[in-house]
Amino acid sequence: MKKLTKVIMSGAAVAALGATMAFGFAACGGDSETITISGSTSVQPLMQKLADAYMEENPDVTINVGAGGSGVGISNAQDGTVDLGMASEDVSGEEGITGIQIATDGIALITSASCTVSSVTKDQVYGLYVNHTAIQDVITDAISRDSSSGTRGAFEDIMGIETIYSGMPELSSQDQVIEQVAARNNVIGYCSLEALAGNTSIKGVNYEGIAPTTENVASGAYTLARPFNIMYNTANGMSEATAAFVDFIFSDAGAAIIEANGQVVVARQ
């Protein structure tokens, strides 16, 4: 049998050992990183896919992707309550933040799948949203997003709309827009182009004779498009973990996810 040796440690040695072990456990726990993101409900589905792919490769990182609308993403980035905000509109004029465009997205004008209207013009859309003028005597009502929506901001900027007609529904998410449009044959709405994929309850109508497709957005033929931006607090900068995730977005793997989701990849500025 092996001889057992009894080791007697002083109280000071025991305390030192305990402190060393505690430090070791803390160091292990300290390797975990959390990234918080909020903002545009249009950017959110893409961002969640990017986050899921990144977390699969980096199990020590947790990315929490919330929503709230572009206005929320901008304000949260400005006050530093999130690591990254999301906005589906231009953020270059916003104070206290640095914006990074990660993709270009088309805005699809949508009707129910059974609506007989298949193409609209800018003048027709403007007339309906501003003056409540029917399109082709078929589409008599419109649906909009609420004032915090970046999609709404981009849509109204492109259309030149300053005030929508009184009583138009203003909804907080594109899922709500899609649900209401799908239920009626006489209404038009708008949503991110990617939302058309696999959805048989709605259809995207041609705009100025051009179909709402990723290819047409990329070529510039389909002009109803807007940027997908992320932003961070300029004074705080980005943490190493956040910067690594942004690098992933612009990698080949990130580009493949963006393309598969129906957006157009852009070069990092």
Beta strands, then each sheet from edge to edge (+ up, - down):
strand 1: 33-39
strand 2: 61-68
strand 3: 84-87
strand 4: 97-112
strand 5: 119-120
strand 6: 141-142
strand 7: 144-145
strand 8: 170-171
strand 9: 187-192
strand 10: 202-204
strand 11: 206-207
strand 12: 225-233
strand 13: 264-265
sheet 1: 2+ 1+ 3+ 12- 4+ 9- 6-
sheet 2: 2+ 1+ 3+ 12- 4+ 10-
sheet 3: 2+ 1+ 3+ 12- 4+ 13-
sheet 4: 5+ 11+
sheet 5: 7+ 8+
end
